[in-house]
Amino acid sequence: MHTIVIGNAKNSEEFKLKFPHLDARVLRATDPLPDTGENPVIIWDFSMDDAPERLKLYKKYEVGDCILFANVVKTGLHNLLAQHSQPEIVLVAFNGLPTFFNRPILELSIIREDQKAFVSEILHDLKTEVEFIEDRVGMISPRVVCMIINEAYFTLQEGTANKADIDKGMKLGTNYPMGPFEWAEKIGLKNVYHLLNALWEDTREERYKICPLLKKEAQLN
């Protein structure tokens, strides 16, 4: 199977770090989807979260033509399919936020349980571990990390400590690889803001209410 990556330069770079042995073709979201001919394709679409209407483009493919890994961590598969009908392909959600893709275990969710074994086999051949999780906005690790970043912003807003001290305290106290503000910069503060906002809209749980300071910095970013 041919592999295609759709996204920006950072997405492509992280994909190559995760799968250095793959000779993947890189496309931008504005490029037309290729015809498969006799060779089915595996497509990793990092742009789907910001443009969920892209799903309709995949209706050009028939059963067996394409396996689509869609980055919909801020959307969720059920929400995506509530707005756009599923094309006749294997559809899998993956966690494609910056810093979350190049990890030993890929977070995935899938609607059709009968496709799990097939997808697992494909990814086993790509030499990566996978974890199938419940389909929900934010998945698991992005939701937890973004909540930590949000709480760090509340601490900063209250004047308890500055960014450098909070980052240092988190790394020393929890052995995290990065402090919350360092992580926010790597993920992209706008991504953090939009994920938290999606979680709030989806659940209306108080723990997802965005710190005003985080919102202000994200809007200015």
N, C-alpha and C positions, 0 to 999 in steps of 0.2 A: 504494500500500500504506500502511496505517496503521502507525504506529510506537508501540510500548509499551515502557516502561522499568520493570523491576521491581527494586526495591532501596530503599536508605535515602536520606536527604536528600543525603549526600555523593556517592553514586552519581549521583543526578539532576543535581546541580550540575556534576559533571565531564562528564556526558553533554552537557549544554547548552553547556558551553564547547567541547566537541569538535564538536558539530553544532548551532550556534546557529540555523541556518536551518530546523531540523526542529520541527514542532509535535507533540511526543511526549506521549502520555498516560502519566502516572506512577502506578504501582501499588505497594503494599506486598506483601511476600511472603505476607501473610495474606489478601490480597484474592483473590476468585475470578477465574480467567482468563475473559476476555470471549469471547462467541461472535463469530465472524467474519462471519456472514451471507454476503453476496456479495463482501466485501472481504477479501482475505488480509492477514495482519499480519506485521510484522517485530517480534519480541520480543527485547529485550536483558535477559536475566535475570542480574543481578549476584548474586543470592542463592543460586544453585545450588551454589557451592563449599561453603557451610556447611549446605546441606540438599539433598544429591544425590537424595534420595528424591522431590524435586519433579518429576523427569523423568517420573514416571508420570502426572502431571497433564496432560501434553501429549498423551496418548493420545486425548484428546477430539477432536483435530484430524485431518483427513484430508489426503491428498497434495494439495499446492497451497494449503492453508489457511494455513500458517504456516512462517516461517523463524525458527528459534530460535538465537540467539547466546547460548551458555551460558558464564558465567564459571566455569570449572573448572580454574583454574591450579594449585590445590592438590590437585586430584583427577586430572585427565587424562581424556580421552575414553574411552580403552580401559578404564580402571579403572571409570569411570562405567557404561559399557555392560556390563561384566562383572557388575555388580550389578543393573542395571535395563535391560530391553530397550528398544531405540530405538523411539520412536513413528514413525508414517509421515509424517515431516516432514524438511525440510532441517535438519541439526544441525551447528552450527559452534562450536568452542571459541574463546573470546577471553580476553585478559588484562585482567581488570577490577579488579585490585588498585589501591587509591588511588595516584595520581600516575602510573600507567602507561597509563591509558586516553586521556587528552587529550594525545596525541602525534601527530606527523605520520604515523607508520606504526603500524598496528594489527597485533599478533601474533595469528595465527589458526592453528588446526589443524583438520583435517577428516578424517573416516574415508573417505568416498566421493570418490575422485579425480574422478569424472565430474561432481561438483557444483561443482568449483573455479571453472570459467569463469562459471557462473551467479552464484555468490557474489561473484566479483570484479567482475562487471558491476553488481550491486546496489550495492556499496561505491564503485565508480567514480562512479555516479550521486550518491552521498552526498559526493563530493569528498574522499575520503581514500585514501591509499595503504595497501596491505596486504602482509603478508609471511606466506606459508604456511610453517609450520615443522613439524618432526617432533612428533607427539603424544607428549608426555612430561610427567611431573609437573614443575612449575616453569617450563615453557616455557623462554625464554632470558634475557631481561632481568631478570625477577624472581629467577630462580635466581642469576644473577651478583651482583645487588645485595644479595640476602640473605646470600650467602656473604661479601661484603665487610663487611657489618654484623656478621656473626658473628665475623670475624677482628678487627674493631675492638673487640668486646667482650672477646676474649681479650687484646688489648693493654691494655685498661683493667683487666682482672682482674689482670694481672701487675704493674700499677702503673707501667708505662712512661710513660704520659701520661694526662692527664685528657680528658674528652669534648670540651671546647672546643678543646684543642690538636690532638686527633686530627682533628676536623672541619676545622679551619683548615689543617692539613697536607695533608689529602686534597684540599681545594679548590685550594690553591696548587700542589700537586705533580701533580695529575691533571686539573685544570681541570673537575672535577665540579661540577654546579650546586649540590649540597648535600653536606655531610659525612655520614658513615655514621649518626651519631646523629640528625642533623637529618632524614635520609631515613627512619630507623626511626620517628621520631615522626609523619611525614607518612603513611607506609604503615600505621602501627599496629603496635606491637611484638608484639601477639598474632598479627597476620597473619604477621609475620616468623617468629615461633616456630613457628606451625603449618605454614608452608611448609617450613621447614627440617626439621621433624619428619616431614613427608610425604616429603621427599626422602630422609631417612635410612631410613624404613620401605620405600621403594621400591627403594633401591639398596644400602643398608648400606655406603656408601662413607665412609671416615673424614672426608673433607672436609666432610661434612654433619653431623657430630656437633655438637650444640648446646653452646655455651659455657655453663657453669653459671650465670654471672652474667646472661647474657641470659635464660635460663630463669627465674631467680629474679625478675628485673624484669618479665618478661612475666606471670608468675603474680600479681604484686602490682599490675600495671597495671589 
